[in-house]
Amino acid sequence: MSDLDLFARHKAVLPDWLALYYADPLEITHGEGRHVWDAAGKKYLDFFGGILTTMTAHALPEVTKAVSEQAGRIVHTSTLYLDRPMVELAERVAQLSGIPDARVFFTTSGTEANDTALLLATTYRQSNQILAMRNSYHGRSFSAVGITGNKGWSPTSLSPLQTLYVHGGVRTRGPYAHLDDAEFIAACVADLEDLLGHVRAPAALIAEPIQGVGGFTAPPDGLYAAFREVLQERGILWIADEVQTGWGRTGDHFWGWQAHGASGPPDMLTFAKGIGNGMSIGGVVARADVMNCLDSNSISTFGGSPVTMAAGNANLTYLLEHDLQGNARRVGGMLIERLRAVAAQHPGVREIRGRGLMIGVELVKPGTDEADPDAAAAVLEAAREEGLLIGKGGGHNTSVLRVAPPLSLTVAEAEEGAAILERALRSAA
């Protein structure tokens, strides 16, 4: 069956709003390492990892073996029973989080993790007000879209929460873009303090250290530490949304919040995507008093599943033993510099940004500061034709190419991907 036949069947039974890449959508049938293959047998270098989710490698033997062995014992029990793989992974995540006296609750996705964090924060603080960053994205549940600061991914203004949006998530656009880093931070902090002077105390600030769907934008290092001081004075919690930035992807740090770590760890940390390497794992880490603030029973039918926990444990072990954070720093740094050299030859590239293997290429109409989503779509298509899969995003009409390969990317593969992207940019121009 061709991709076009499958696309017709897809459209007949699935929602119109379910986003698909490419004019002729692609079916991926199998993968190995940093490569995947389509139904026609064409091989692609994967620089997006199923939205930053294939973190270590496709078909990683250590993970597939752990999944197979656990599935051969038992696939499902639920949190109503003791679950050894879940306890083992929770112990490791709690220790790695940096949060003192941490407790871990597992979910099946980043959306559900953020939803849980919002429940905990609003219950703990007895407030339904949430601070969120402009240009942010936190998932597709009713509460998560209600705090998402990117209108392209927030289909309704209805919400159980009252959301107040804060400056600072985008360094090179907006009213403070012209300031230097120290002035930028000072202006954002002053704006936050002014905002808090006009409202009842919110429950929490939720923030991605690097905004994912927003186009891999980030504030200067230290902004969230400065915010943290303001929040702590008022008892407001800080939730670090590490769904895309966690597990060493940024290279410099294991968690994105650590770039802002002068004030200590967040009160809560949410995670998902890469830890399962494709298996459905999400979760929340929180201080014990915050996690235990709920006064009613709860369970998770699928969160903490023995099979997904086995995958998470095996994947985390591989990540740590092979220093993939260090690889992300070394290979990612080289890839960023290579792409900056490419961008210097293309007037339609406004900025190359990011850290580690989380890189954004922002496109604009040449000679202007106006986003160019048509160019981004054209580059996406041209890269696919040459055998490279990348993503796109951005808060200004989806004009940012997102580059986020598995963390085991080699130097040779980085060079190959950069060369394809260079040709794709030239072709689209």
C-alpha positions in Angstrom: 0.0 0.0 0.0 1.4 3.5 -0.9 1.7 6.4 1.5 -1.1 8.1 -0.5 -3.5 5.2 0.1 -2.7 5.2 3.8 -3.1 9.0 3.9 -6.6 8.7 2.4 -7.5 6.2 5.1 -6.0 8.4 7.7 -8.1 11.4 6.7 -11.3 9.2 6.6 -11.0 8.2 10.3 -8.8 10.6 12.1 -9.3 14.3 13.1 -8.6 17.1 10.6 -6.6 18.9 13.3 -4.1 16.1 13.7 -1.0 17.7 12.3 1.1 15.8 9.7 4.4 16.8 8.1 5.0 17.0 4.4 2.7 17.5 1.4 2.8 13.8 0.9 2.9 12.4 4.5 5.5 9.9 5.4 5.1 6.4 6.9 8.2 5.3 8.9 8.4 1.6 9.1 11.6 0.9 11.1 14.7 2.4 12.4 18.2 1.7 13.7 20.7 4.0 15.4 20.1 7.5 14.0 18.4 6.3 10.8 14.8 5.4 9.8 13.3 3.9 6.7 10.0 4.6 5.0 7.5 2.1 3.4 9.3 2.4 0.1 12.6 1.5 1.6 14.2 4.9 1.5 16.7 5.6 4.3 16.7 8.9 6.3 19.0 10.5 8.8 16.7 11.3 11.7 17.3 14.8 13.2 14.0 15.0 15.1 13.6 11.7 16.9 9.9 11.5 16.9 9.7 15.0 18.5 12.8 14.6 20.8 11.6 11.2 22.0 14.0 8.7 20.5 16.7 10.0 22.8 19.5 7.4 22.6 19.0 5.5 19.4 16.4 3.7 17.3 16.1 0.0 18.1 18.6 0.3 20.9 19.4 -3.3 21.8 19.5 -2.7 25.6 16.1 -1.2 25.5 14.4 -3.7 23.2 15.9 -6.5 25.3 14.5 -5.0 28.5 11.1 -4.5 27.0 11.0 -8.0 25.6 12.1 -9.7 28.8 9.6 -7.7 30.9 6.8 -8.4 28.5 7.6 -12.1 28.8 7.0 -11.9 32.5 4.0 -9.5 32.9 2.9 -6.5 30.8 0.5 -4.7 33.1 -0.4 -4.5 36.8 -1.4 -0.8 37.6 -0.3 1.3 40.5 -2.6 -0.7 42.9 0.2 -3.2 43.2 3.9 -2.9 44.1 5.9 -2.4 40.9 9.6 -3.1 41.3 10.7 -1.5 37.9 8.7 1.6 38.9 10.3 1.9 42.3 13.7 1.4 40.8 13.3 4.1 38.2 11.6 6.5 40.7 14.7 6.1 43.0 17.0 7.1 40.2 14.9 10.0 38.9 14.5 11.4 42.4 18.2 11.3 43.0 19.0 12.9 39.6 16.4 15.6 39.9 18.3 17.6 42.5 15.0 18.2 44.4 15.4 17.4 48.2 13.2 14.7 49.7 11.7 14.1 46.2 8.7 12.1 45.3 8.0 10.8 41.8 4.7 10.2 40.1 4.7 8.5 36.7 2.3 9.3 33.9 2.0 8.3 30.2 2.9 11.6 28.6 4.3 15.1 29.1 0.8 16.5 28.8 -0.4 14.4 31.7 2.8 15.2 33.7 2.1 18.9 33.4 -1.5 18.4 34.1 -0.5 16.7 37.4 1.9 19.4 38.3 -0.8 22.0 37.8 -3.2 20.0 40.0 -0.5 19.7 42.7 0.4 23.4 42.6 -3.2 24.7 42.7 -4.1 22.4 45.5 -1.0 23.2 47.5 -1.4 26.9 47.1 -5.2 27.0 47.0 -5.1 29.2 44.0 -6.1 28.7 40.4 -3.8 31.4 39.0 -0.8 30.2 37.0 2.1 32.2 35.7 3.3 31.0 32.3 5.7 32.2 29.7 4.7 33.8 26.4 5.5 31.5 23.4 5.2 28.5 25.7 3.8 25.0 25.0 2.8 22.5 27.7 0.6 19.9 26.1 -2.8 19.2 24.7 -5.1 18.5 27.7 -7.7 21.1 28.6 -5.6 22.6 31.4 -2.4 22.4 29.4 -3.7 24.3 26.4 -5.2 26.8 28.8 -1.7 27.8 30.0 0.1 27.5 26.6 1.3 30.8 25.4 1.4 29.9 21.7 -2.0 30.5 20.0 -1.1 28.0 17.2 -1.3 25.2 19.7 -4.0 26.5 22.0 -7.4 26.1 20.4 -9.6 27.5 23.1 -9.5 30.4 25.6 -11.7 28.4 28.0 -9.7 27.0 31.0 -10.1 25.9 34.6 -7.1 28.1 35.3 -6.5 31.9 35.2 -3.2 32.3 33.3 -1.0 35.3 33.5 1.8 35.5 30.8 5.3 36.7 31.7 8.0 38.1 29.5 11.4 36.4 29.1 11.1 33.1 27.2 12.2 34.7 23.9 15.5 36.6 24.0 15.6 38.1 20.5 12.1 39.3 20.0 9.7 41.4 22.0 10.0 44.7 23.9 13.3 43.8 25.7 15.1 42.3 22.7 17.4 45.3 22.3 18.8 45.1 25.9 21.9 43.3 26.9 21.5 40.1 28.9 21.8 41.7 32.4 19.4 44.5 31.4 17.0 41.9 29.8 16.9 39.9 33.0 16.4 43.0 35.1 13.5 44.2 32.9 11.8 40.8 33.0 12.1 40.7 36.7 10.7 44.2 37.1 7.8 43.2 34.9 7.1 40.1 37.0 7.2 42.1 40.2 4.8 44.7 38.7 2.4 42.0 37.6 2.4 40.3 41.0 1.6 43.7 42.6 -1.7 43.7 40.8 -3.0 40.1 41.4 -3.7 37.7 44.2 -0.7 35.4 44.7 -0.6 32.7 41.9 0.0 29.1 42.6 3.1 28.6 40.4 5.2 29.6 37.5 5.5 26.9 34.9 8.3 27.4 32.4 10.3 25.4 29.8 14.0 26.2 30.3 14.2 26.1 26.4 10.9 26.5 24.7 10.4 23.5 22.4 7.4 24.0 20.2 8.1 27.7 20.4 11.2 27.2 18.3 14.0 26.4 20.8 14.0 29.9 22.2 15.5 30.6 25.6 16.2 33.5 27.9 19.7 34.4 29.1 21.1 32.0 31.7 20.1 33.1 35.1 16.6 34.5 34.3 14.7 31.8 36.2 17.1 32.1 39.1 16.2 35.7 39.3 12.5 34.9 38.9 12.9 32.2 41.6 13.9 34.8 44.2 10.8 36.9 43.5 8.6 33.8 43.6 10.0 32.4 46.9 9.4 35.7 48.7 5.7 35.2 48.0 5.5 31.4 48.4 4.8 30.8 44.7 6.0 27.5 43.3 8.3 27.0 40.3 7.6 24.2 37.9 10.4 23.4 35.4 8.8 21.8 32.3 11.7 19.5 31.3 9.7 17.4 28.8 12.0 18.4 26.0 15.1 19.8 27.7 15.8 17.0 30.2 18.2 14.0 30.4 21.3 15.9 29.1 20.0 17.0 25.7 21.3 20.5 26.3 24.8 19.1 26.8 25.9 21.7 29.4 23.5 20.3 32.0 21.5 17.2 32.8 18.4 19.4 33.3 17.6 22.7 31.6 16.9 24.4 34.9 20.5 24.0 35.9 21.5 26.8 33.6 19.5 29.0 36.1 20.5 27.1 39.2 21.9 29.8 41.4 18.7 29.7 43.5 18.5 25.9 43.7 16.2 23.3 42.1 12.6 23.9 41.2 9.8 22.9 43.5 8.5 20.6 40.7 10.0 19.1 37.6 8.1 17.5 34.8 9.6 15.0 32.3 8.6 12.7 29.5 9.7 12.0 25.9 13.3 10.9 25.9 13.4 8.8 29.1 11.3 6.1 27.4 13.1 6.2 24.1 9.7 5.9 22.4 7.8 4.1 25.2 5.1 6.2 26.9 6.6 7.6 30.0 6.0 10.9 31.7 6.2 12.1 35.2 6.4 14.7 38.0 9.1 15.1 40.6 8.2 17.3 43.6 9.1 18.0 47.1 7.3 15.6 49.4 5.1 18.2 51.0 3.9 19.4 47.6 3.5 15.9 46.1 1.6 14.7 49.2 -0.8 17.6 49.4 -3.7 15.8 47.8 -6.3 14.7 50.3 -8.1 12.1 48.1 -7.0 8.8 46.6 -5.6 8.5 43.1 -4.1 5.8 40.9 -2.6 5.5 37.4 -3.8 2.6 35.3 -1.0 2.9 32.8 1.5 5.3 34.4 4.5 3.3 35.7 3.7 0.2 33.6 6.2 -2.6 34.2 7.1 -2.6 30.5 7.7 1.1 30.1 9.6 1.3 33.4 11.9 -1.5 32.2 12.5 0.5 29.1 13.2 3.7 31.1 15.7 2.0 33.4 17.6 0.4 30.5 17.6 3.7 28.5 18.7 5.7 31.5 21.5 3.3 32.2 22.7 3.5 28.6 22.5 7.3 28.6 24.7 7.6 31.7 27.2 4.8 31.0 27.9 6.2 27.5 28.0 9.8 28.6 25.5 10.9 26.0 25.2 14.3 27.7 28.9 14.8 27.0 28.3 13.7 23.4 25.4 16.2 23.1 27.7 18.9 24.3 30.6 18.0 21.9 28.8 17.0 18.8 26.0 19.5 19.3 28.5 22.4 19.8 30.2 21.4 16.5 26.9 21.1 14.7 25.8 24.6 15.9 29.0 26.1 14.7 28.7 24.3 11.3 25.1 25.6 10.9 26.1 29.1 11.8 28.7 29.0 9.1 26.0 27.8 6.7 23.6 30.6 7.9 26.1 33.3 7.2 25.6 32.5 3.5 21.8 32.7 3.6 20.1 36.0 4.1 16.9 34.2 5.0 18.3 32.8 8.2 17.7 35.1 11.1 19.3 33.1 13.9 20.9 29.8 14.8 20.3 29.2 18.5 20.2 26.4 21.1 22.6 24.3 23.0 23.7 20.7 22.8 21.5 18.8 20.4 18.5 21.2 20.7 19.1 23.6 17.8 16.7 26.1 16.2 17.2 27.7 12.7 14.9 30.7 12.4 13.9 31.8 8.9 12.7 35.2 7.8 12.0 37.0 4.6 15.4 38.3 3.5 16.1 41.8 4.5 13.3 41.9 7.1 12.5 40.6 10.5 9.3 39.0 9.2 8.8 35.3 9.8 8.8 33.1 6.7 6.7 29.9 7.3 6.6 29.1 3.6 10.4 29.0 3.5 10.4 26.7 6.6 8.0 24.4 4.9 10.0 24.4 1.7 13.2 23.5 3.6 11.5 20.7 5.4 10.4 19.2 2.1 13.8 19.7 0.5 15.6 18.1 3.4 13.3 15.1 3.2 14.0 14.6 -0.5 17.7 14.5 0.4 17.2 12.0 3.2 17.1 14.2 6.3 14.1 14.5 8.7 13.9 17.7 10.8 11.1 19.4 12.7 9.6 22.9 12.7 8.0 25.2 15.2 8.1 28.7 16.5 5.7 31.3 17.9 5.8 33.4 14.8 4.0 31.4 12.2 6.1 28.2 12.4 9.2 29.6 10.8 11.8 27.8 12.9 13.5 24.5 11.8 14.0 22.3 14.8 17.1 20.0 14.9 17.1 17.5 17.7 18.8 14.1 16.8 19.3 11.2 19.2 22.0 12.0 21.7 24.3 9.3 20.3 24.7 11.3 17.0 28.2 10.9 15.6 30.4 13.6 14.2 30.1 12.1 10.7 26.3 12.1 10.9 26.3 15.7 12.1 28.4 16.7 9.2 26.1 14.8 6.8 23.0 16.4 8.2 24.5 19.9 8.1 25.5 19.4 4.5 21.9 18.3 3.5 20.4 21.2 5.4 22.7 23.6 3.7 21.6 22.3 0.3 17.9 22.4 1.4 18.3 26.0 2.4 19.8 26.8 -0.9 17.1 24.9 -2.8 14.3 26.6 -0.9 15.8 30.1 -1.4 
